[in-house]
Amino acid sequence: MFMTKLPQNIIVADIGGTKMALGHLQNIHATTASAGVLTDRLRVADPIAALERIILEYANQNQLEFDAVVLGVPVSLDRNMDLVLSGPNIPQLEGLKLATLLQAKLSKPVRLERDIVLLTLGEQHSGAALGASSAVGVFLGTGVGAGFLIAGKPYRGFSVGMELGHIPIHGRGKICVCGNLDCLEAYACGHTLNELGKQFDIPVSELFSARNKNLIPALQDFVRDQAFAIATTINLIDPEVCVIGGGIPLMQDFPKEKFKHLIFDHLRRPYPKQSVKIVWAQLGSSASLYGALAVLEERL
Ligand SMILES: [Zn+2]
């Protein structure tokens, strides 16, 4: 009975730092239709009107009568999942009640979810963490993001929760995009790879294949810092499943097996070392479509 109330045609937009990926579900089945638009289109005086245009353009291109919209957003939201508290990537959204304002423009339900939580929900709904009683998703890309689901529900801390990219490490005084010193993201995220690519004059996509004597130790540090952050998360939370995704593990010659070993070597024994399942994400960007279904099932 409940299912019949769910929207059938849902537009899902995953807003990244550079690109916005749009897709949709038709009769609640994920479709392969997709479109990418530059996130720069939102870096304008009226980002709500821009979002409305982007969504209507997508609906038009796909001749879709949509009845709900789910946005995965790279920002901190208030507990009502509406007001944008902080978004250094898209400062134009800060202070706006994004869901309320867009819903008023479109006259359709709009739900927001943190981008990483949307992907983690998708992997639990239909992917690598299917059926897990508790799951942590860690996504290694431009930033380092984590989501934690207990009995299918996102853990949100007292205010936001799971800011894995901003746990302090090293103490060498390097500034992070958030303004603090010595966050994980100051030392080991996608930006770090861009810096290394420039420093060694090697295309970023080929960094892990390169055999430069000075680059190799820098990449070993990078991989270790990310693995340690995941081990810390697993030791602290003890989830049934930990899903690792994002663009970095998919890079050519990324040392996936060594990465898993580094994590396991630093897990407390006997548990969670013997109990946790560490798996690679299976759904790629379409995880956000399945995640959107989970969001609407819970919050509509
Ligand atoms: Zn930070």
Residues whose N, C-alpha, C, O or C-beta is under 5 A from the ligand:
A	BS01	ZN	G165 H166 C176 V177 C178 N180 C183
